[in-house]
């Protein structure tokens, strides 16, 4: 009976292993760097080896000393292992931290639209905040996320609406749309056009009278 229980437990573990590997692989893929991203390296008491460095088109770190270390498309644990291997050539017990910084575009109705380098834990709402937050006409309940060729419309005003907890990935484009105003977008322009038309008619009549 005991052997049957042990066999059952082993079977359950083996059945869960592929799912665990798939989940880990998926998590790694969302944390991988791509060309154009940045990587922040902090080496204890080594300022010359520390800083934020760009990832080049070939996937390596654009720094004279780190040029041979390829980080694009590489799982975070492997990036750390490669960096450790290199630093061991320089000192016996290197202490360091390596952090990916994803290239994320935040645009539309935000106060500081730009291309930002953001750490993976950054949420979409935090990315908008980094860009100065929404403008007076920006709306956060219909934010467009362009990711890997697909588009999602998310509500960032509610954490439970599916968009509040989503974290950024490399290459994301976050677009805050404009809030429509009937008066500002339709009535005011129409009034301006009407005033212009009246002015032109008055000018034409004035010229006609002179003739």
C-alpha positions in Angstrom: 0.0 0.0 0.0 2.8 2.3 0.9 4.5 1.6 -2.5 1.3 2.5 -4.3 1.1 5.9 -2.5 4.8 6.6 -3.3 4.2 5.8 -6.9 1.1 8.0 -7.0 3.0 10.9 -5.5 5.8 10.5 -8.1 3.3 10.4 -10.9 1.8 13.6 -9.7 5.2 15.3 -9.5 6.1 14.2 -13.0 2.7 15.4 -14.3 3.2 18.8 -12.7 6.8 19.2 -14.0 6.1 20.1 -17.6 3.5 22.7 -16.5 6.1 24.2 -14.1 8.7 24.3 -16.8 6.3 25.9 -19.2 5.4 28.5 -16.6 9.0 29.3 -15.9 9.8 29.5 -19.6 6.9 31.9 -20.1 8.1 34.1 -17.2 11.7 34.1 -18.6 10.5 35.1 -22.1 8.6 38.1 -20.7 11.8 39.2 -18.9 14.2 38.9 -21.8 16.1 41.9 -23.2 15.9 42.9 -26.9 18.2 45.1 -29.0 17.5 48.7 -28.1 16.8 47.9 -24.4 19.1 48.9 -21.6 20.8 46.9 -18.9 21.7 48.3 -15.5 24.8 46.7 -13.9 25.9 47.6 -10.4 29.2 46.1 -9.3 30.2 46.6 -5.6 32.9 49.3 -5.3 33.6 49.2 -9.1 32.2 52.4 -10.6 34.0 51.8 -13.8 32.1 48.6 -14.3 28.7 50.0 -13.2 26.1 51.9 -15.1 23.3 51.7 -17.6 24.3 50.3 -21.0 22.5 49.8 -24.2 21.9 46.5 -25.9 23.3 46.6 -29.4 21.8 45.3 -32.6 23.8 42.0 -32.2 22.4 41.5 -28.7 25.6 42.3 -26.9 26.2 45.0 -24.3 27.5 48.2 -25.8 30.4 48.7 -23.4 34.1 48.1 -24.2 34.5 45.6 -21.4 31.2 43.9 -21.7 31.1 43.8 -25.5 31.5 40.0 -25.7 28.5 39.3 -23.4 25.3 38.6 -25.3 22.1 39.4 -23.4 19.3 39.8 -25.9 16.9 36.8 -26.0 18.7 35.3 -23.0 16.9 34.3 -19.8 17.8 36.6 -16.8 19.4 33.8 -14.9 21.7 33.0 -17.8 22.6 36.7 -18.2 23.6 36.8 -14.6 25.7 33.7 -15.0 27.5 35.1 -18.0 28.2 38.3 -16.2 29.5 36.4 -13.2 31.8 34.4 -15.4 33.3 37.6 -16.8 33.7 39.4 -13.5 35.5 36.3 -12.0 38.3 37.1 -14.4 38.7 40.5 -12.7 38.2 39.7 -9.0 37.8 36.7 -6.7 34.3 37.2 -5.3 32.4 39.8 -7.3 29.2 41.2 -5.9 26.9 42.7 -8.4 23.3 43.3 -9.5 22.1 43.2 -13.1 18.7 44.6 -14.0 16.9 44.7 -17.4 15.4 48.0 -18.5 12.8 47.6 -21.2 12.3 50.2 -24.0 8.7 51.4 -23.8 7.0 54.1 -25.7 4.4 56.2 -23.9 2.5 58.6 -26.1 -0.9 60.2 -26.9 -2.5 62.4 -24.2 0.3 62.4 -21.6 2.4 65.3 -20.4 5.8 64.0 -21.4 5.4 61.5 -24.3 8.7 59.8 -25.0 10.7 56.6 -25.2 11.5 55.3 -21.7 13.7 52.6 -20.2 11.6 50.9 -17.5 12.3 48.0 -15.1 10.1 44.8 -15.6 8.1 45.3 -12.4 6.8 48.6 -13.8 3.0 48.4 -14.5 1.3 50.2 -17.4 -0.3 52.7 -15.0 3.2 53.4 -13.5 4.6 53.9 -17.0 1.9 56.5 -17.7 2.9 58.2 -14.4 6.5 58.2 -15.4 5.4 60.1 -18.6 3.9 62.8 -16.4 0.5 61.3 -16.2 -2.5 62.0 -18.5 -3.1 65.5 -19.8 -6.3 67.3 -19.1 -7.9 65.7 -22.1 -6.4 62.2 -21.6 -8.6 59.3 -20.5 -7.2 56.2 -18.7 -10.2 54.0 -19.2 -9.5 53.3 -22.9 -5.7 53.0 -23.0 -4.3 51.2 -26.0 -1.5 48.7 -25.6 0.4 47.7 -28.7 2.4 44.6 -27.9 4.0 42.0 -30.2 1.8 43.0 -33.2 -1.4 42.8 -31.2 -3.6 45.6 -29.7 -5.5 45.7 -26.4 -7.7 48.4 -25.0 -7.4 48.5 -21.2 -9.0 50.4 -18.3 -6.2 51.7 -16.0 -8.6 53.4 -13.7 -9.5 50.2 -12.0 -7.0 47.6 -10.7 -9.6 44.8 -11.1 -10.4 45.7 -14.7 -7.5 43.7 -16.2 -5.1 46.5 -17.0 -4.0 47.9 -13.6 -1.6 45.0 -12.8 -0.1 44.3 -16.2 3.6 45.0 -16.3 5.6 46.4 -19.2 7.5 44.3 -21.7 10.2 45.2 -24.2 8.9 47.1 -27.2 5.5 48.0 -25.6 3.7 51.1 -27.0 1.2 52.7 -24.6 -1.1 55.2 -26.1 -3.5 57.4 -23.9 -6.5 58.5 -26.1 -8.1 62.0 -26.0 -11.3 62.6 -24.2 -13.9 64.0 -26.6 -15.6 67.3 -25.8 -18.7 68.3 -27.8 -18.2 72.0 -27.2 -14.4 72.0 -27.7 -14.2 69.6 -30.6 -17.4 70.5 -32.5 -19.2 73.6 -31.4 -16.2 75.9 -30.8 -14.6 75.1 -34.2 -17.9 75.5 -35.9 -18.4 78.9 -34.2 -14.9 79.9 -35.4 -15.7 79.0 -38.9 -19.0 80.8 -38.8 -17.3 84.0 -37.5 -14.7 83.7 -40.2 -17.5 83.4 -42.9 -19.3 86.4 -41.5 -16.1 88.4 -41.6 -15.5 87.4 -45.2 -19.0 88.3 -46.3 -18.8 91.7 -44.6 -15.5 92.4 -46.3 -16.9 91.4 -49.7 -20.0 93.6 -49.1 -17.7 96.5 -48.1 -15.6 96.1 -51.2 -18.8 95.9 -53.4 -20.1 99.2 -52.0 -16.8 100.9 -52.7 -17.0 99.8 -56.3 
